[in-house]
């Protein structure tokens, strides 16, 4: 599901921005998470930042699952 799949410019921009957010959340996790060495300066997100990241992730996951379900429903049924 790429932004380029849509013809409406507004949807393309919105989905492109969402794609950037998902990529940045991954980067944020790498930089602030405890899976990697904290490095010389350890930054800690505030609770509001963590809440934003979690809510954005959940919203994107819900959208992707809903899109997948809609596409599955559109597929023709295979004959038995």
C-alpha positions in Angstrom: 0.0 0.0 0.0 2.1 2.8 -1.3 1.0 6.5 -1.4 1.5 6.4 -5.1 -1.3 3.9 -5.4 -3.8 6.7 -4.8 -4.8 9.3 -7.4 -6.1 11.9 -5.0 -3.2 14.2 -4.1 -4.4 14.8 -0.5 -4.5 11.0 0.2 -1.0 10.7 -1.4 0.4 13.4 0.9 -1.4 12.0 4.0 -0.2 8.5 3.4 3.3 9.7 2.6 3.4 11.6 5.8 2.2 8.5 7.7 4.9 6.5 6.1 7.5 9.0 7.3 6.1 8.9 10.8 6.4 5.1 10.9 10.0 5.3 9.7 10.7 7.9 12.4 9.1 5.9 15.1 11.5 3.1 14.2 14.4 5.5 14.4 13.2 6.8 17.7 13.0 3.3 19.1 16.6 2.7 18.0 17.9 5.9 19.5 15.9 5.9 22.8 15.1 2.3 23.3 17.1 0.0 25.6 17.9 -2.5 22.9 21.0 -0.7 21.9 23.8 0.9 23.9 22.6 4.2 25.4 25.8 6.0 24.3 27.3 9.0 26.1 24.1 11.1 26.3 21.0 9.2 27.2 17.8 11.0 26.3 14.5 10.0 27.9 11.2 10.8 26.3 8.5 12.4 28.4 5.3 10.5 29.0 3.5 12.6 26.5 6.0 11.7 23.8 5.6 8.0 24.6 1.9 8.3 24.5 2.1 10.0 21.1 4.3 7.3 19.7 2.0 4.5 21.0 -1.2 6.1 19.8 0.3 6.8 16.3 1.5 3.2 16.1 -1.9 1.9 17.1 -3.7 4.1 14.6 -1.4 3.0 11.8 -1.7 -0.6 12.7 -5.5 -0.4 12.7 -5.6 1.4 9.4 -3.3 -1.2 7.8 -5.4 -4.1 9.1 -8.6 -2.5 7.9 -7.1 -1.9 4.5 -6.0 -5.5 4.3 -9.4 -6.7 5.3 -11.1 -4.5 2.7 -8.8 -5.8 0.0 -9.5 -9.4 1.0 -13.2 -8.8 0.9 -12.9 -7.4 -2.6 -11.1 -10.4 -4.0 -13.2 -12.9 -5.9 -13.9 -16.1 -4.1 -12.2 -19.2 -5.4 -14.4 -22.0 -6.5 -14.1 -25.2 -4.4 
